[in-house]
Amino acid sequence: MSDRREQLAIAVETLCVALASYIREFPEGSVQAHDKSVPREDRLVTHEVVAEQMGLTVDEVKRRSLPFRVKLGHRTVRYSAKGLEKFLTSSR
C-alpha cells in the first residue's frame, strides 16, 4: 500500500512541476478575465451554436464526428468557432 502512495506522490509532484514550467512559458498578462471586447483568435462554442449554424438538431451534431470537435472532459465537448467557419465555407 505504501508503494502505491509513493508512486502517486511522485506522479503528482511530476505533474505539478510540468504544469509550473508550462505556465512560466505564458507571456506576462496573457491570461485575462473573460472580456467580450478582447478579440480572440478562436473560441469554443456549444452544440446549440453549431446546430443553429449548420441547420441541424443538437442530437445530429452530437452524433457526428466533426473535425473541429474539442473534447474537454469525460462528457464535455465544445467546438472550435474557427474550425466551424472553415468547415462551412469549404462545404459550400
N, C-alpha and C positions, 0 to 999 in steps of 0.2 A: 504494500500500500504506500509506503514512503517513497519507493522508487517512482511510482506514478505521480505523486505530488511533486517530486523534484523535477521530473520531466515537464510537468505542467508549468511549474515556476520558471524553468529555463525557457520554455516556449513563449510564455507571457513576456518575460524580460526581452527576448529577442524581438518580439513583435513591437514592444514599446520603443526599443532602440531604432528599429526600422521606421516606425511612424515618426519619431522625432527627427530623423535625418530627412525624411520626405517633407515634413513641414518646414524645415530650415531652407529648403530649396525655393519656397514661395517668395516672390519679391515683397518687400515691406509694403503693407497697405493693400495687398491684392485681395485679402479676404474682407469683404464688406457686408454690411447688413443688406437685406433684400430691399432694393430700391428700384422702382419701375423706370425711373429716369436714367438709370445707368444702362447704356447699351451693352448687350451681352452677345457674344459670338454665337452661342447656341443655348437653348433652354430645353427642358424636358416637359412634355405635355402628357395629359392623361388619355385614357381610352376614349373618353367622350369627345375630346377635341379632335382626335384622329378620325373617329367615326363621322363627326359632322363634316370635316373637310373632304373625306373620301366618299361620302354619301352611303355609308354602311351603318349597320346597327353596332352597338357596343359589343354584343356577343360575336358578331362576324369579325370584328377587329381582334378580339381576344383569341379567336381560333386560328387566325393567320399568323404565320411566322414571317413577319415583316422585317426587312433588312435593317431598319432604323430602330428596332426594338431594343430597349436597355433594361436588363433585369437588375433591379437594385437589391432585392432580397428574396426570401423564400416565396412570398406571394405578391411582391411589389414589382410592378412593371410600369415603365414610362417609355416615351418615345421621343427621339431627337426631332426637334422642330425643323432644323435644317435638313435632316435626313428625309423627313416627310415632304418638305418643299421640293427637294431634288427628285424624290420618287414620283411626285405628282407631275412635275414638269417633264420628266423623261418618259412617263407612261401616256402622255397626251399625244 
